Amino acid sequence: MTTLGRDMRNAWSMTPDSVDLTRRREPRPAKVVCGERKVTMDLAATALVVIDMQNAFCHLDNSGHDGPAREPIAPLQKLMPELWGVDVPVVWVNWGNRADGLNLAPMVRFPFRDDHDGESFIVKDGFDAAIVDGLDVGNGDVMIDKYRMSGFWDTQLDSILRNLGITTLLFAGVNLDQCVFTTLMDASFLGYDCVLLEDCAATSSPDFCTQATLWNVERCFGFVTASSEILKALDPL
């Protein structure tokens, strides 16, 4: 008996004269408190999506300033090893543009303009694109380059998640009201169950942007909880 598939969540079992198309995945339910609701999610079909925790947004400036975009680092440091321990994939979705920017239309470039020095977008493999110090990439983590605010446009994110049998996404990263929110919205449009980890997401925008984003996620696109609630749900496992 052999298997055909990169991950056992979505693999065939084969012999020389037979093919078994059934997926042999046992549900692993975990109950998480999301505001006033108790939500049961299947850890066997769940992934953590970490968005744009990169030097461009999270690196200390020349004065050593520790801005709000660094707030997710500490809770993610606690959460990710626990998720690795129960085989929940961690998917990093980061800006990683071509150096020539040939795939970036003017409207995509516009938010990254510098009115004094010209445009400045994040180039793959440069310092700005690197994951910020303090967060480690696990051996089995998945790395996705993105080229828009949303991590789903023109990327492999959707096909990889579906190939892993993922239906529920935990969202973390920066900026909450921009790249995290647009990726979460697109995920909901594609049929994924969306759970925003409030303490693992942050933004440099004014506070009203955070409040509006949290309200809209809870009202229209999914659920909001804290990493501590995920850790509680993992504790008995």
Secondary structure per residue as TSV (DSSP state, phi and psi in degrees):
chain	resnum	aa	ss	phi	psi
A	1	M	-	360.0	128.3
A	2	T	E	-123.8	167.0
A	3	T	E	-117.5	148.9
A	4	L	E	-125.2	110.1
A	5	G	S	150.1	145.4
A	6	R	S	-71.2	-28.8
A	7	D	S	-137.1	140.7
A	8	M	G	-67.1	-13.8
A	9	R	G	-65.3	-24.2
A	10	N	G	-144.9	78.0
A	11	A	-	-142.0	150.9
A	12	W	E	-93.3	150.8
A	13	S	E	-103.3	133.8
A	14	M	E	-136.0	144.1
A	15	T	E	-121.5	173.9
A	16	P	T	-57.9	-25.6
A	17	D	T	-124.6	15.5
A	18	S	E	-151.3	153.5
A	19	V	E	-134.1	125.6
A	20	D	E	-104.3	111.6
A	21	L	-	-88.1	-3.6
A	22	T	-	-72.8	139.7
A	23	R	-	-91.9	124.6
A	24	R	-	-94.3	71.8
A	25	R	-	-119.3	121.3
A	26	E	-	-88.0	130.0
A	27	P	-	-60.3	144.3
A	28	R	-	-127.6	82.9
A	29	P	E	-69.3	142.6
A	30	A	E	-138.4	129.9
A	31	K	E	-95.9	124.7
A	32	V	E	-124.6	135.5
A	33	V	E	-83.3	120.9
A	34	C	E	-120.8	92.9
A	35	G	T	65.1	-121.0
A	36	E	T	-92.2	2.4
A	37	R	E	-112.3	150.5
A	38	K	E	-103.5	120.9
A	39	V	E	-113.3	126.6
A	40	T	E	-98.4	120.9
A	41	M	E	-116.4	156.6
A	42	D	E	-97.8	108.9
A	43	L	G	-62.5	-25.0
A	44	A	G	-71.2	-12.7
A	45	A	G	-126.4	26.7
A	46	T	E	-118.5	144.0
A	47	A	E	-137.1	150.8
A	48	L	E	-95.6	126.0
A	49	V	E	-107.8	116.0
A	50	V	E	-107.5	120.7
A	51	I	E	-112.6	123.8
A	52	D	-	59.2	31.8
A	53	M	-	-80.9	70.7
A	54	Q	B	-121.0	161.2
A	55	N	H	-56.6	-34.3
A	56	A	H	-56.8	-29.8
A	57	F	H	-110.2	-27.9
A	58	C	H	-115.9	-6.8
A	59	H	S	-71.2	143.7
A	60	L	-	-62.7	138.2
A	61	D	-	-79.7	-176.7
A	62	N	T	-61.0	-24.0
A	63	S	T	-92.6	4.3
A	64	G	-	77.4	19.8
A	65	H	-	-65.8	132.1
A	66	D	-	-105.5	91.5
A	67	G	-	-83.0	176.6
A	68	P	G	-63.7	-25.0
A	69	A	G	-66.8	-14.1
A	70	R	G	-89.6	-7.8
A	71	E	T	-59.7	-33.9
A	72	P	T	-69.7	-14.0
A	73	I	H	-59.7	-51.5
A	74	A	H	-62.3	-50.1
A	75	P	H	-64.8	-33.7
A	76	L	H	-67.9	-33.6
A	77	Q	H	-59.5	-34.6
A	78	K	H	-81.3	-37.5
A	79	L	H	-77.2	-44.8
A	80	M	H	-61.2	-42.8
A	81	P	H	-60.2	-34.1
A	82	E	H	-68.9	-37.3
A	83	L	H	-69.1	-41.0
A	84	W	H	-57.1	-38.7
A	85	G	H	-66.7	-21.9
A	86	V	T	-112.8	19.9
A	87	D	T	62.8	36.2
A	88	V	-	-93.7	119.6
A	89	P	-	-64.0	144.9
A	90	V	E	-109.6	124.2
A	91	V	E	-116.3	118.0
A	92	W	E	-93.4	122.9
A	93	V	E	-117.9	109.1
A	94	N	E	-131.0	148.9
A	95	W	E	-58.5	130.6
A	96	G	-	-154.1	66.3
A	97	N	B	-76.2	156.1
A	98	R	-	-61.2	146.2
A	99	A	T	-64.5	-30.2
A	100	D	T	-86.8	-9.0
A	101	G	-	62.7	23.5
A	102	L	T	-66.5	-21.0
A	103	N	T	-94.2	6.2
A	104	L	-	-107.5	112.2
A	105	A	-	-71.6	161.5
A	106	P	H	-54.1	-37.7
A	107	M	H	-67.9	-29.0
A	108	V	H	-74.4	-37.3
A	109	R	H	-72.0	-28.2
A	110	F	G	-53.5	-46.1
A	111	P	G	-65.7	-15.9
A	112	F	G	-102.0	10.0
A	113	R	E	-70.6	151.9
A	114	D	E	-119.0	114.8
A	115	D	T	-65.3	-13.3
A	116	H	T	-104.4	-37.2
A	117	D	T	-113.1	9.1
A	118	G	E	85.9	-171.3
A	119	E	E	-75.9	154.2
A	120	S	-	-145.3	98.3
A	121	F	-	-109.6	160.8
A	122	I	-	-82.9	121.2
A	123	V	B	-98.9	134.3
A	124	K	T	-52.8	137.9
A	125	D	T	73.7	0.5
A	126	G	S	-84.5	173.7
A	127	F	T	-59.8	-43.5
A	128	D	T	-62.2	-30.6
A	129	A	T	-82.2	-15.0
A	130	A	S	-69.3	147.7
A	131	I	B	-65.8	137.1
A	132	V	-	-62.6	144.8
A	133	D	T	-56.7	139.9
A	134	G	T	110.2	-18.3
A	135	L	-	-116.0	127.5
A	136	D	-	-102.9	144.7
A	137	V	-	-93.5	125.7
A	138	G	-	-76.0	161.1
A	139	N	T	-60.1	-33.9
A	140	G	T	-98.1	6.9
A	141	D	-	-67.2	154.1
A	142	V	E	-107.3	132.1
A	143	M	E	-109.4	128.4
A	144	I	E	-125.4	127.8
A	145	D	E	-85.8	136.9
A	146	K	E	-123.4	160.9
A	147	Y	S	-134.3	9.8
A	148	R	S	-140.3	174.2
A	149	M	S	-57.6	-46.3
A	150	S	S	-79.2	138.8
A	151	G	T	-78.1	-3.2
A	152	F	T	-94.5	-22.0
A	153	W	T	-76.6	121.9
A	154	D	T	63.7	28.9
A	155	T	S	-129.0	177.3
A	156	Q	S	-93.8	6.5
A	157	L	H	-58.0	-51.0
A	158	D	H	-62.8	-45.6
A	159	S	H	-65.8	-36.0
A	160	I	H	-68.5	-45.7
A	161	L	H	-60.7	-42.4
A	162	R	H	-67.8	-36.6
A	163	N	H	-68.0	-26.3
A	164	L	T	-85.5	-2.6
A	165	G	T	73.7	27.7
A	166	I	-	-87.4	132.9
A	167	T	-	-122.9	-19.2
A	168	T	E	-119.0	131.4
A	169	L	E	-119.5	129.6
A	170	L	E	-95.6	129.2
A	171	F	E	-108.9	135.9
A	172	A	E	-144.9	163.1
A	173	G	E	123.6	-161.9
A	174	V	S	-137.9	161.4
A	175	N	-	-79.6	138.7
A	176	L	I	-53.2	-45.4
A	177	D	I	-86.9	-0.1
A	178	Q	I	-121.8	-91.3
A	179	C	I	-68.5	-38.2
A	180	V	I	-65.3	-47.2
A	181	F	H	-66.2	-43.9
A	182	T	H	-66.8	-37.1
A	183	T	H	-66.1	-41.9
A	184	L	H	-63.3	-42.8
A	185	M	H	-61.0	-46.7
A	186	D	H	-62.2	-37.3
A	187	A	H	-60.6	-42.3
A	188	S	H	-66.2	-38.0
A	189	F	H	-64.3	-30.5
A	190	L	T	-84.9	-3.2
A	191	G	T	99.4	5.8
A	192	Y	-	-77.4	149.9
A	193	D	E	-81.4	129.0
A	194	C	E	-117.0	128.3
A	195	V	E	-129.3	115.7
A	196	L	E	-89.1	128.8
A	197	L	E	-92.4	101.0
A	198	E	E	-59.6	-42.2
A	199	D	E	-78.0	-11.8
A	200	C	E	-100.4	10.5
A	201	A	E	-132.5	145.6
A	202	A	-	-153.7	170.5
A	203	T	-	-152.4	153.7
A	204	S	S	-89.3	-0.8
A	205	S	S	-73.4	166.7
A	206	P	-	-59.1	156.9
A	207	D	H	-59.8	-32.1
A	208	F	H	-63.3	-24.8
A	209	C	H	-67.5	-40.5
A	210	T	H	-62.0	-47.9
A	211	Q	H	-62.5	-41.2
A	212	A	H	-65.9	-39.6
A	213	T	H	-65.1	-46.5
A	214	L	H	-60.6	-42.1
A	215	W	H	-62.4	-44.6
A	216	N	H	-68.6	-37.9
A	217	V	I	-60.9	-49.2
A	218	E	I	-66.1	-34.1
A	219	R	I	-80.8	-35.8
A	220	C	I	-126.5	-28.6
A	221	F	I	-122.7	-8.2
A	222	G	-	163.4	-137.2
A	223	F	E	-133.7	157.0
A	224	V	E	-124.5	132.8
A	225	T	E	-148.7	-173.7
A	226	A	-	-117.7	156.9
A	227	S	H	-60.9	-29.6
A	228	S	H	-61.6	-34.0
A	229	E	H	-71.0	-35.9
A	230	I	H	-64.4	-43.1
A	231	L	H	-63.2	-38.1
A	232	K	H	-61.7	-42.5
A	233	A	H	-67.2	-29.0
A	234	L	H	-82.6	-19.3
A	235	D	T	-55.6	-43.1
A	236	P	T	-76.0	-12.6
A	237	L	-	-76.4	360.0
